[in-house]
Amino acid sequence: MTAPLLRLDGVRYRYPGATSDALQGVSLAIAPREFHAVLGPNGSGKTTLVRIALGAVAPSQGQASIGGRAAQQWPRQDLARLVGVVPQREDNLFPQRVRETVLLGRYPHLSLWGRERAADHAAVDRALAACDAQHLADRWLWTLSGGEYQRVRVARALAQEPKLLVLDEPGMSLDLKHEMGLFELVLGLVHTEGIGVLMITHDLNLAARFADSLLLLEGGRPVAAGAPAQVLTKQIVETVFSWPVAMQTIDGRPQMVPLRQPKESRA
Protein backbone atom coordinates (compact mmCIF):
# COMPACT_ATOMS: atom_id res chain seq x y z
CA MET A 1 0.00 0.00 0.00
CA THR A 2 1.34 3.43 -1.00
CA ALA A 3 2.16 5.71 1.95
CA PRO A 4 -0.03 8.85 2.14
CA LEU A 5 1.37 12.16 0.93
CA LEU A 6 -0.94 13.98 3.33
CA ARG A 7 -2.58 12.65 6.46
CA LEU A 8 -4.88 14.21 9.04
CA ASP A 9 -5.70 12.12 12.10
CA GLY A 10 -8.52 13.24 14.38
CA VAL A 11 -7.70 16.92 13.92
CA ARG A 12 -9.37 19.47 16.16
CA TYR A 13 -8.84 23.25 16.11
CA ARG A 14 -10.43 26.30 17.73
CA TYR A 15 -9.52 29.88 16.83
CA PRO A 16 -8.51 32.12 19.76
CA GLY A 17 -11.57 33.73 21.30
CA ALA A 18 -14.02 31.44 19.47
CA THR A 19 -16.75 29.64 21.39
CA SER A 20 -16.73 26.49 19.26
CA ASP A 21 -14.27 24.38 17.29
CA ALA A 22 -13.57 25.25 13.66
CA LEU A 23 -12.65 21.60 13.11
CA GLN A 24 -13.53 18.61 15.23
CA GLY A 25 -12.34 15.05 14.71
CA VAL A 26 -11.39 15.39 11.03
CA SER A 27 -9.32 12.68 9.35
CA LEU A 28 -8.08 12.44 5.78
CA ALA A 29 -5.39 10.57 3.84
CA ILE A 30 -4.25 11.28 0.27
CA ALA A 31 -1.84 9.02 -1.63
CA PRO A 32 -0.20 9.55 -5.05
CA ARG A 33 -2.63 9.32 -8.01
CA GLU A 34 -5.61 10.15 -5.80
CA PHE A 35 -8.01 13.07 -6.24
CA HIS A 36 -9.77 14.10 -3.02
CA ALA A 37 -12.32 16.90 -2.74
CA VAL A 38 -13.51 18.62 0.45
CA LEU A 39 -17.05 20.03 0.44
CA GLY A 40 -19.31 21.85 2.86
CA PRO A 41 -21.38 24.99 3.45
CA ASN A 42 -19.74 28.34 4.13
CA GLY A 43 -18.08 28.29 7.53
CA SER A 44 -17.83 24.51 7.67
CA GLY A 45 -14.06 24.49 8.22
CA LYS A 46 -12.70 23.86 4.71
CA THR A 47 -10.14 26.68 4.73
CA THR A 48 -9.09 25.81 8.28
CA LEU A 49 -8.47 22.25 7.12
CA VAL A 50 -6.11 23.53 4.41
CA ARG A 51 -4.23 25.75 6.88
CA ILE A 52 -3.69 22.84 9.25
CA ALA A 53 -2.78 20.45 6.42
CA LEU A 54 -0.05 22.83 5.23
CA GLY A 55 1.32 23.48 8.73
CA ALA A 56 0.20 27.12 8.89
CA VAL A 57 -1.44 26.42 12.26
CA ALA A 58 -1.07 23.54 14.70
CA PRO A 59 -4.09 21.44 15.64
CA SER A 60 -5.09 21.50 19.29
CA GLN A 61 -5.70 17.77 19.04
CA GLY A 62 -4.71 15.13 16.52
CA GLN A 63 -1.94 15.41 13.96
CA ALA A 64 -1.33 16.66 10.42
CA SER A 65 1.56 15.11 8.52
CA ILE A 66 3.04 15.46 5.06
CA GLY A 67 5.25 12.71 3.73
CA GLY A 68 5.25 11.11 7.16
CA ARG A 69 6.54 14.25 8.89
CA ALA A 70 4.51 16.63 11.06
CA ALA A 71 3.29 19.44 8.81
CA GLN A 72 4.57 22.19 11.09
CA GLN A 73 8.08 20.70 11.17
CA TRP A 74 8.70 21.25 7.47
CA PRO A 75 10.89 24.23 6.54
CA ARG A 76 8.84 26.29 4.08
CA GLN A 77 11.27 25.89 1.18
CA ASP A 78 11.51 22.13 1.65
CA LEU A 79 7.73 21.87 1.86
CA ALA A 80 7.39 23.82 -1.40
CA ARG A 81 9.39 21.10 -3.17
CA LEU A 82 6.76 18.58 -2.13
CA VAL A 83 3.49 20.55 -2.17
CA GLY A 84 2.20 22.99 -4.78
CA VAL A 85 -0.60 25.33 -3.68
CA VAL A 86 -3.13 27.25 -5.76
CA PRO A 87 -4.73 29.66 -3.26
CA GLN A 88 -8.28 30.95 -3.45
CA ARG A 89 -7.26 34.56 -4.07
CA GLU A 90 -4.11 36.49 -4.88
CA ASP A 91 -3.25 39.96 -6.13
CA ASN A 92 -0.85 40.73 -8.97
CA LEU A 93 0.96 43.86 -7.89
CA PHE A 94 3.56 43.88 -10.66
CA PRO A 95 3.17 43.57 -14.43
CA GLN A 96 4.43 40.14 -15.47
CA ARG A 97 4.38 37.87 -18.44
CA VAL A 98 3.12 34.31 -18.09
CA ARG A 99 6.55 32.67 -18.34
CA GLU A 100 7.93 34.93 -15.59
CA THR A 101 4.98 34.04 -13.38
CA VAL A 102 5.40 30.29 -13.86
CA LEU A 103 9.14 30.63 -13.24
CA LEU A 104 8.30 31.89 -9.74
CA GLY A 105 7.30 28.32 -8.99
CA ARG A 106 10.96 27.33 -9.19
CA TYR A 107 11.96 29.35 -6.12
CA PRO A 108 12.21 26.30 -3.79
CA HIS A 109 14.79 24.78 -6.15
CA LEU A 110 16.97 27.85 -6.64
CA SER A 111 20.42 28.21 -5.15
CA LEU A 112 21.35 30.76 -2.49
CA TRP A 113 22.03 33.31 -5.24
CA GLY A 114 18.69 32.62 -6.92
CA ARG A 115 20.05 32.17 -10.44
CA GLU A 116 17.86 30.12 -12.78
CA ARG A 117 19.42 27.13 -14.48
CA ALA A 118 18.55 25.30 -17.66
CA ALA A 119 16.73 22.73 -15.52
CA ASP A 120 14.48 25.47 -14.12
CA HIS A 121 13.49 26.71 -17.57
CA ALA A 122 12.88 23.12 -18.68
CA ALA A 123 10.55 22.63 -15.69
CA VAL A 124 8.64 25.77 -16.68
CA ASP A 125 8.26 24.46 -20.24
CA ARG A 126 6.94 21.12 -18.92
CA ALA A 127 4.48 22.85 -16.61
CA LEU A 128 3.16 25.09 -19.38
CA ALA A 129 2.78 22.07 -21.66
CA ALA A 130 0.96 20.05 -18.99
CA CYS A 131 -1.52 22.92 -18.61
CA ASP A 132 -1.86 23.48 -22.36
CA ALA A 133 -0.57 27.02 -21.86
CA GLN A 134 2.56 27.16 -24.04
CA HIS A 135 0.83 29.60 -26.38
CA LEU A 136 0.32 31.97 -23.44
CA ALA A 137 3.97 32.10 -22.39
CA ASP A 138 4.68 35.61 -23.72
CA ARG A 139 1.32 37.15 -22.81
CA TRP A 140 0.95 39.72 -20.04
CA LEU A 141 -1.10 38.41 -17.12
CA TRP A 142 -3.59 41.24 -17.36
CA THR A 143 -4.56 40.16 -20.91
CA LEU A 144 -5.63 36.65 -19.83
CA SER A 145 -9.18 35.43 -19.37
CA GLY A 146 -10.19 33.91 -16.04
CA GLY A 147 -9.78 30.38 -17.35
CA GLU A 148 -6.39 31.12 -18.87
CA TYR A 149 -5.18 32.72 -15.66
CA GLN A 150 -6.23 29.68 -13.62
CA ARG A 151 -4.23 27.43 -15.95
CA VAL A 152 -1.20 29.66 -15.43
CA ARG A 153 -1.61 29.48 -11.65
CA VAL A 154 -1.74 25.68 -11.83
CA ALA A 155 1.33 25.71 -14.11
CA ARG A 156 3.21 27.83 -11.56
CA ALA A 157 2.42 25.24 -8.87
CA LEU A 158 3.47 22.40 -11.19
CA ALA A 159 6.78 24.12 -11.90
CA GLN A 160 7.62 23.32 -8.29
CA GLU A 161 7.50 19.65 -9.37
CA PRO A 162 5.30 18.77 -6.39
CA LYS A 163 4.01 15.38 -5.38
CA LEU A 164 0.86 16.92 -3.89
CA LEU A 165 -1.29 19.71 -5.36
CA VAL A 166 -3.63 21.69 -3.08
CA LEU A 167 -6.29 23.88 -4.71
CA ASP A 168 -8.61 26.13 -2.70
CA GLU A 169 -11.81 26.81 -4.68
CA PRO A 170 -9.98 27.08 -8.02
CA GLY A 171 -13.19 27.21 -10.06
CA MET A 172 -14.57 30.29 -8.32
CA SER A 173 -15.89 32.89 -10.82
CA LEU A 174 -15.18 30.67 -13.84
CA ASP A 175 -17.79 29.97 -16.50
CA LEU A 176 -18.91 26.43 -17.38
CA LYS A 177 -16.30 25.79 -20.08
CA HIS A 178 -13.36 27.04 -18.04
CA GLU A 179 -14.45 25.33 -14.83
CA MET A 180 -14.90 22.01 -16.63
CA GLY A 181 -11.56 22.54 -18.35
CA LEU A 182 -9.88 23.14 -15.00
CA PHE A 183 -11.28 19.94 -13.48
CA GLU A 184 -10.29 17.97 -16.59
CA LEU A 185 -6.80 19.45 -16.34
CA VAL A 186 -6.39 18.48 -12.68
CA LEU A 187 -7.68 14.95 -13.24
CA GLY A 188 -5.31 14.58 -16.20
CA LEU A 189 -2.39 15.58 -13.98
CA VAL A 190 -3.38 12.92 -11.45
CA HIS A 191 -3.27 10.29 -14.19
CA THR A 192 -0.24 11.48 -16.17
CA GLU A 193 1.97 13.01 -13.47
CA GLY A 194 0.97 10.69 -10.63
CA ILE A 195 0.40 13.54 -8.19
CA GLY A 196 -2.08 13.54 -5.32
CA VAL A 197 -4.72 16.28 -5.25
CA LEU A 198 -6.63 17.97 -2.45
CA MET A 199 -9.29 20.34 -3.78
CA ILE A 200 -11.62 22.56 -1.80
CA THR A 201 -14.75 23.30 -3.82
CA HIS A 202 -18.40 24.32 -3.51
CA ASP A 203 -19.36 22.49 -6.70
CA LEU A 204 -20.83 19.21 -5.50
CA ASN A 205 -21.56 17.94 -8.99
CA LEU A 206 -18.07 18.47 -10.39
CA ALA A 207 -16.49 17.05 -7.24
CA ALA A 208 -18.65 13.95 -7.65
CA ARG A 209 -17.79 13.65 -11.36
CA PHE A 210 -14.01 13.98 -10.99
CA ALA A 211 -12.84 13.09 -7.47
CA ASP A 212 -12.02 9.61 -6.19
CA SER A 213 -13.10 10.47 -2.65
CA LEU A 214 -15.12 13.20 -0.95
CA LEU A 215 -15.07 14.63 2.56
CA LEU A 216 -18.21 16.54 3.54
CA LEU A 217 -17.94 18.96 6.48
CA GLU A 218 -20.63 20.73 8.47
CA GLY A 219 -19.86 23.01 11.39
CA GLY A 220 -16.31 21.70 11.48
CA ARG A 221 -17.39 18.08 11.81
CA PRO A 222 -17.06 15.34 9.18
CA VAL A 223 -20.56 14.32 8.09
CA ALA A 224 -19.56 11.77 5.46
CA ALA A 225 -16.41 10.57 3.73
CA GLY A 226 -15.71 8.09 0.96
CA ALA A 227 -16.74 7.45 -2.62
CA PRO A 228 -19.05 10.10 -4.16
CA ALA A 229 -22.05 7.75 -4.24
CA GLN A 230 -21.69 7.15 -0.50
CA VAL A 231 -21.34 10.81 0.43
CA LEU A 232 -23.76 12.65 -1.86
CA THR A 233 -27.08 11.00 -1.08
CA LYS A 234 -30.35 12.91 -1.13
CA GLN A 235 -30.72 12.66 2.64
CA ILE A 236 -27.18 13.83 3.41
CA VAL A 237 -27.22 16.72 0.93
CA GLU A 238 -30.62 18.02 2.06
CA THR A 239 -29.63 17.77 5.73
CA VAL A 240 -26.25 19.50 5.38
CA PHE A 241 -27.28 22.25 2.95
CA SER A 242 -30.87 22.72 4.23
CA TRP A 243 -32.35 22.68 0.75
CA PRO A 244 -34.48 20.19 -1.21
CA VAL A 245 -32.72 18.39 -4.05
CA ALA A 246 -33.29 15.65 -6.59
CA MET A 247 -30.48 13.18 -7.21
CA GLN A 248 -29.66 11.35 -10.42
CA THR A 249 -26.77 9.23 -11.64
CA ILE A 250 -24.62 10.10 -14.67
CA ASP A 251 -21.70 7.88 -15.69
CA GLY A 252 -22.03 6.11 -12.37
CA ARG A 253 -21.61 9.33 -10.36
CA PRO A 254 -24.29 11.13 -8.28
CA GLN A 255 -25.48 14.49 -9.61
CA MET A 256 -27.63 16.96 -7.71
CA VAL A 257 -30.47 19.17 -8.98
CA PRO A 258 -31.59 21.89 -6.51
CA LEU A 259 -35.38 22.16 -6.32
CA ARG A 260 -37.61 25.16 -5.75
CA GLN A 261 -38.90 25.51 -2.23
CA PRO A 262 -42.64 24.77 -1.84
CA LYS A 263 -44.73 27.95 -2.18
CA GLU A 264 -45.73 27.87 1.46
CA SER A 265 -42.04 27.90 2.45
CA ARG A 266 -41.41 30.98 0.28
CA ALA A 267 -44.34 32.96 1.63
Secondary structure as the mmCIF struct_conf table of DSSP 4:
data_model
#
loop_
_struct_conf.conf_type_id
_struct_conf.id
_struct_conf.beg_label_comp_id
_struct_conf.beg_label_asym_id
_struct_conf.beg_label_seq_id
_struct_conf.end_label_comp_id
_struct_conf.end_label_asym_id
_struct_conf.end_label_seq_id
HELX_LH_PP_P HELX_LH_PP_P1 THR A 2 PRO A 4
BEND BEND1 LEU A 5 LEU A 5
STRN STRN1 LEU A 6 TYR A 13
TURN_TY1_P TURN_TY1_P1 PRO A 16 GLY A 17
BEND BEND2 THR A 19 SER A 20
BEND BEND3 ALA A 22 ALA A 22
STRN STRN2 LEU A 23 ILE A 30
TURN_TY1_P TURN_TY1_P2 PRO A 32 ARG A 33
STRN STRN3 PHE A 35 LEU A 39
BEND BEND4 PRO A 41 PRO A 41
TURN_TY1_P TURN_TY1_P3 ASN A 42 GLY A 43
BEND BEND5 SER A 44 GLY A 45
HELX_RH_AL_P HELX_RH_AL_P1 LYS A 46 ALA A 53
TURN_TY1_P TURN_TY1_P4 LEU A 54 GLY A 55
BEND BEND6 ALA A 56 VAL A 57
BEND BEND7 SER A 60 SER A 60
STRN STRN4 GLN A 61 ILE A 66
TURN_TY1_P TURN_TY1_P5 GLY A 67 GLY A 68
STRN STRN5 ARG A 69 ALA A 70
HELX_RH_3T_P HELX_RH_3T_P1 ALA A 71 GLN A 73
BEND BEND8 TRP A 74 TRP A 74
HELX_RH_AL_P HELX_RH_AL_P2 ARG A 76 LEU A 82
STRN STRN6 VAL A 83 VAL A 86
BEND BEND9 GLN A 88 GLN A 88
BEND BEND10 PHE A 94 PHE A 94
STRN STRN7 ARG A 97 ARG A 97
HELX_RH_AL_P HELX_RH_AL_P3 VAL A 98 LEU A 103
HELX_RH_3T_P HELX_RH_3T_P2 LEU A 104 HIS A 109
TURN_TY1_P TURN_TY1_P6 LEU A 112 TRP A 113
HELX_RH_AL_P HELX_RH_AL_P4 ALA A 118 ALA A 130
TURN_TY1_P TURN_TY1_P7 CYS A 131 ASP A 132
HELX_RH_3T_P HELX_RH_3T_P3 GLN A 134 LEU A 136
TURN_TY1_P TURN_TY1_P8 ALA A 137 ASP A 138
BEND BEND11 ARG A 139 ARG A 139
STRN STRN8 TRP A 140 TRP A 140
HELX_RH_3T_P HELX_RH_3T_P4 LEU A 141 THR A 143
BEND BEND12 LEU A 144 LEU A 144
HELX_RH_AL_P HELX_RH_AL_P5 GLY A 146 LEU A 158
TURN_TY1_P TURN_TY1_P9 ALA A 159 GLN A 160
BEND BEND13 LYS A 163 LYS A 163
STRN STRN9 LEU A 164 ASP A 168
BEND BEND14 GLU A 169 GLU A 169
TURN_TY1_P TURN_TY1_P10 PRO A 170 SER A 173
HELX_RH_AL_P HELX_RH_AL_P6 LEU A 176 GLU A 193
STRN STRN10 GLY A 196 ILE A 200
BEND BEND15 HIS A 202 HIS A 202
HELX_RH_AL_P HELX_RH_AL_P7 LEU A 204 PHE A 210
BEND BEND16 ASP A 212 ASP A 212
STRN STRN11 SER A 213 GLU A 218
TURN_TY1_P TURN_TY1_P11 GLY A 219 GLY A 220
STRN STRN12 ARG A 221 GLY A 226
BEND BEND17 ALA A 227 ALA A 227
HELX_RH_AL_P HELX_RH_AL_P8 PRO A 228 VAL A 231
HELX_RH_AL_P HELX_RH_AL_P9 LYS A 234 PHE A 241
TURN_TY1_P TURN_TY1_P12 SER A 242 SER A 242
BEND BEND18 TRP A 243 TRP A 243
STRN STRN13 VAL A 245 ILE A 250
TURN_TY1_P TURN_TY1_P13 ASP A 251 GLY A 252
STRN STRN14 ARG A 253 PRO A 258
HELX_LH_PP_P HELX_LH_PP_P2 LEU A 259 PRO A 262
HELX_RH_AL_P HELX_RH_AL_P10 LYS A 263 ARG A 266
#
